[in-house]
């Protein structure tokens, strides 16, 4: 909320959307808060307008209790042919409300921070306008949902409600009734069930992103339900008004970045980001830190061990590496990339809620490993370095933090840890060694700041020698 925290309504929600901070809520909540639920009479009127004057020709039974949905509300119903369905009814007049609310964003480019980081907010407003216009068209959503259902059919445990297209209208979406428990209730399941649901969730995300290029991009917890019964674990997806599409080349570039980080390849991150549509001129000040920033961003994808997402802490670590300059990264990104970032943030948030600790690397290799040869053969055009500076590549990142301690009695201890452990040196160094470090007036906070500013390049961090021990700590 650093940029937009003083505003209300849609502007606040857009600020939350851009910040990707903890506890951010669905972008469309702004409209849900400003539009009260429709009364029974209003629902009847909308339905009759869509069904030639009498909705009862289509629905045998309709439950008037509703739950809020994307720019509308959902009712349980039974078709005249007997099928149990969920009926999403668009709020009357919501299209005008959406346009009016979006117009409020017009003053944002005059805000100092937006100007400071070169954000063209007009592009974002237009992206949101297109996004909401699509969400308002339930026939379009029906087509998207049918497409998503077809793409996701290969993923075990994923349920996409079936659309009854003949019964759908511009302002009414009819789909099969699929019921499950909320995310909050799923968090109370036993560990095996939570791990199983988390694996389905993650496999779905990786499959749809890297194989289909079609991603559910609204991480509102209400858009997911969970089934955990004997021999049956399922994740149900709702609301397909917000989908993110990414082309084949961009998908391969994302995988190329992940593999380049994994194997510390001499690949220029600026060139990769240019291929994803970033404005590289805005990234020049971040150039030394880009490999480290991307390593943090994609860290879960390369972890061998089960990932504890509580330790990922993306925002804090980006702050430590780049400080305020991190806004150049977000300013340089194409507006559409925010939907990808938001879906990744939502995935991580839900897996963390489930406490599902999974090996993302193993699951990614299982889902997309057969694409790696094509990924490595992908040609990414080199960039002409700005101001005569050389390219900064992923090969400049350290792999390991190494600690060597030699005591006065000749005993030696050597430790090798992932390079990221440098961010928590105090936690991995024994108290007696820490005492020696303090006696030698070495400031570990300054050491960490230097490493972060260097982009985690290989280097000697410090050496300590006293009568009791000799200590060497370095990155390689």
Secondary structure by P-SEA (a helix, b strand, c coil): ccccccccaaaaaaaaaaaccccccccaaaaaaacccccaaaaaaaaaaacccccccccccccccccccccbbbbbbbcccbbbbbbbbcccaaaaaaaaaaaaaccccccaaaaaacccaaaaaaaaaaaaaaaacaaaaaaaaaaaaaaacccccccccccccccccccbbbbcbbbbbcaaaaaaccaaaaaaaaaaaaaaaaaaaccccccccccccccbbbbbcccccbbbbccccbbbbbcaaaaaaaaaaaaaaaacccccaaaaaaaaccccccccccccaaaaaaaaaaccccccccccccccaaaaaaaaacccaaaaaaaaccaaaaaaaaaaaaaaaaaaaaccccaaaaaaaaacccaaaaaaabbbbbcccccccccccccccccbbbbbbbccccbbbbbbccccccccccccccaaaaaaaaaacccaaaaaaaaaaaccccccccccccccbbbbbbcc
